[in-house]
Amino acid sequence: MPRGSFHRLLGDAAWQRLPRPVRLRFDRILAPGESAAFIGEVACTTMTNVGWLWSQIARLMGAPLPLKRLSRTPAAVLVTEDPASNTQLWTRIYHEPGQLPQVIRSMKRFDGPSGLEECVGAGIGMMLTVTVEHRCLVFRSEDYFWRVRQLRLRIPRMLTPGRIEVIHREERAGQFSFTLNVDHPWFGRIIRQVAFFRDAL
């Protein structure tokens, strides 16, 4: 993956508004066979009945949304890169005591109309925009699509869970947070999850 992909998406002025640890985290180039690991916990997960229903439907695409209303749950994130296809591979693990962990796998591809896409299972993906707001790195879905080989079909908004927003914020004492918001066009905020992580040693 070319150096500075997130930097180029944002531009110099926006990139410099990010805290230095965030810039280092998202500008890191991983060598072949190398992974970046982050450990922490899910602080809280809230979802409406509509949010729960969409989470179950999304199991058909590899369960990319939280499945339960978890809190104080151990979590980990693993990031690897595939320079040949210009992608980052993200694996998120949420462990609930006494249960098998939920594993969420997605691929960030530096491609498409906005310059960034996130793909999950069954050929389903989102076009993402990236901005800097209040010193946070913010990812927002714009369109959903279904890719079948070389064919890319836009998914009507009414057939999606709504706009997905992920906020990456640098916190105190070496921690950072990921906040996930899912806002349905008819039912408002149906899912919210806040998780705190630190760089694994």
N, C-alpha and C positions, 0 to 999 in steps of 0.2 A: 504494500500500500504506500503510495507516495507520502513523503513527509509533509506534515502540516495540513492534512485534509480538512480537519475541523477549523483550523486557522483560516484556510482559504475560503471556506464556506461563509465564515463570519466577517472576514475583512480585518485589517489591522486595528482600526479604531475600536471595534467591538471586542476583539480578542484581548486587547490590553486592559479592558475594564474587568476582566475576570481575575479573581485571586490567583496568585502564582501557583499554589498547589493544584488548582483545577487545570490551569494551562499545562502543567507538567504531566498531569494524569492523562489528559486527552491528546497530548502531543507525543506521548511515548511510542517508540517504535519497537515492536516485539520481534526478536530474532526467531528463526524457524525452530519450533519445538519449545519456545518460551511462552509462559502465560503470566498474566497479571491477575492476582487474586485479592479479593477484598472480603473481609469477614465482619459480621455484626449481627443485627437483629431487626426483625420487623417490629416496630413500636406499636402500630395499630393498623387495623384494616376495617373499614366500614363499607357496607354495601346495602343497597335497598333490595327489595324482592326482585325488581327488574334487573338490577346488577347481578344478583345471584343467578338468575335465569340465563343472562348472557354469558356468565362464566361457565355454566354447564354446556351451553351451545358451543362455546369456543373450545371445548375439549376435542371437538372434531378436527381442530387445527393445531392440536398439540398442547392445549390448555395454557394459552399465553396470559390469561388473566387470573388474579387470585381466586382460589376456589372456596375459601372459607374466611370468616371474620376472625382473623388471627391477631394476637397481641403478645408482645414479649416472646417472640419466636426466633430461635437461631436461624441465621441466613448467611449465605455466601454467594459471591459473584466471581466467575472466572471468565477472563477475556483472552482470546487468541486471535491471530491474524492469518489471513491467506493472501499474501501479496499478489499472487498470480491472478486472482479474481477481484482484487481491490476491495476486500471485505474484512469486517471484524466479526468474530463469532462470540456471542455472549451466552453464557450459561448461568442461570440463577437458580439457587437451591434454597427452598424453604422447608425447615424441619419442624414437624409437630411431634411432641413426645408420644410414643406408642404407635405412631403411624409412619408409613413410608413417606419420604420427602416428596414435595412437589418440585419437579424439575422443569424449568422454562428455558427453551432454547430459541434463540433468534439470531438473525444475520443482518448486520448493518452493511449496506452496499452503497458505496459512493458513486451513485449513478441516478439517472432519472431527471425529470424536469426541475426538481428542487435541489438536485445534487446529493440527496440522501434518501435511501429507502430502508425500511426494516421489514424483513420477511420472516414469517413463521412457517407452519406446516401447510401441506395441501396446496402450495402455490399462492397462498394468501399473503399480501403485503400492504404496507402503508407508505405513501409518500410523506416525508417529514420536512418541516422547516425548523431551523435552528436559530435562536436569538439569544442575546444577553440582556437580562432584565434584573435590575437590582443586584448586580454582581453574581447572578445565577445563570447557569446554562440551561436553556429551556428548549425542549423538543415538543413539537405539536404535529399531530397527524393532519393532513390536508385532504387526501383522497385514499380510498382503499382500492386495491386491484387484485385480480386473479390472473396469475401467469400460467399459461399452458404452453410449454416449449417456447416458441418465438411469439406467441400470441399473448397480448396483455389486454385484459378487459376491465373496465372501471366498474366497481360495485356500487349500486345505488345507495345513497346515504341511509335510506330507510331500512336497508338490510345489514346495517352495521351497528355496533354498540354506541357509536357517536364519536366525538372528538376525544382523542387520547392525548394527555399532556404529561410529560415527565420533567420534573424540576430537579436539577443537580445543584445543591447548595453546600458551600464549604462551611463547616461548623467549628466549634471550639475544640481544643485539645486533640487535634489531629483527626477529628471525625468529619465525615461528610454525609449528607442525606440525599436520598432519592424519594421524591414525592410523586406518586402516580394519581392522576385524576382522570376519570372517565365521565364525560358529560354528554348525555343523550339529548337530541334536539327536542324531544317531547317530555321527557321525564326528569330533566335536569341532571344533577350529579348522582350517578348510580354507584360509583366505586371510588374510594379514596384509600390509598395506602401510604404510610410513611415508614421508611426504613433508614437505619443509621449504620454506617460502615466505617472501617478504617483499613488502611493498607496492610495486608498480611506480611509478616516478617519472613 
